[in-house]
Amino acid sequence: RANELCAAEPSCSSRYRTLRQCLAGRDRNTMLANKECQAALEVLQGSPLYDCRCKRGMKKELQCLQIYWSIHLGLTEGEEFYEASPYEPVTSRLSDIFRLASIFSGMDPTANSKSNHCLDAAKACNLNDNCKRLRSGYISTCSKEVSAAEHCSRRKCHKALRQFFDRVPSEYTYRLLFCSCKDQACAERRRQTIVPSCSYEDKEKPNCLDLRGVCRTDHLCRSRLADFHANCQASPQAPTGCPGDNFQACLGSYAGLIGFDVTPNYVDASTAGITVSPWCSCKGSGNLEEQCEKFLRDFTENPCLRNAIQAFGNGSDVSPSVKNPSPPVTAPPRLEKSPALPDDINDSNTMYDTSVITTCTSVQEHGPKLNRSKEQSLCYSE
């Protein structure tokens, strides 16, 4: 919309064209040394383009982000550690979904304390056509061997994962990703949610700063990473450790990183504590080791992220006006007891539900970006 307003105003549109030319193939310092480029940037800071933001998962998300970064890359140092998020802030909360999670978390006295909540989440997904189709699609894509040397196509796997997390409602995706576990079989299922052997692990761990550098060359990955830092950055003064005590914003931006180079995941099947990390280490950081450790700690030792994941698994959201840390919820609000989920024949603690897998492949795999409506992807049996 801001781009349309700028295009309708001759002075704005000509300066924006100039800026786009300035950004093409030049580094930031060369661009700013050019008087014409500098003048264009100054004029555009007073235009609607300067304050525009994007919605995650919107129809023209990439186009919107390209417009955002064309203005903001000229304004930032380019190498600053945390960047502002290009996305509109998340103001809504997940109270209903947190309460839904509580029914399956063992906090309900009628629930079996030995139940596997990650298995329950998979069954719930299989009862929803859209969730089942897109989940089966990414599991199939991420498990498909390409050749003897390449056991899967990571690029296609990442694309399928991004579609799943962008197109399936969070009440299903969050339950698969953040289910609470009391035993190892459940925790291993949770770790396997994103098919880590393809989407996450690699032969060697790259340096975390190299991984971040690669991510920042891509507008979409850069935006998701900036959004993660904005919403999950540990805030010691907040009771929950999260900016604005908003767990939903943190969980949403964490899920938004899955399917990119910086994809995070659970590092093991431990039930004692939750540790998540991207697949990288700080080996070989030289004099940038401190910066690298800081990047890694935002995942591995982040109280906001850990509290948000645990709160969702326990079904205990926080109210916006929380003043003191909430004691654990002992009894969830009385909800109509829904019938037990039918036990899907093949959805056990095995790694994947192979019997229900069909391959959902976009007909435009290499073509233009798909419209995000459900009707536009074909699903056919392999």
Buried (B, 14 or more C-beta within 10 A) or exposed (E): EBBEBBEEEEEBBEBBEBBEBBBEEBEBEEBBEEEEBBEBBEBBEEBBBBEBBBEBBBEBBBBBBBBBBBBBBBEEEEEEEEBBBBBEEBEEBBBEBBBBBBBBBBBBEEBEEEBBBBBBBBBBBBEBEBBBBBBBBBBBBBBBEEEEEEBBBBEBBBBBBBBBBBBBEBBBBBBBBBBBBBEBBBBBBBBBBBBBBBBBEEEEBBBBBBBBEBBBEBBBBBBBBBBBBBBBBBBEEBBBBBBBBBBBBBBBBBBBBBBBBBBBBBBEBBBEEBEBBBBBBBEEBEEBBEBBBBBBEBBBEBBBBBBBBBBBBBBBBBEEEEEEEBEEBEEBEEEEEEEEBEEBEEBBEEEBBEEBBBBBBBEEEEEEEBEBEEEEBEEEEE
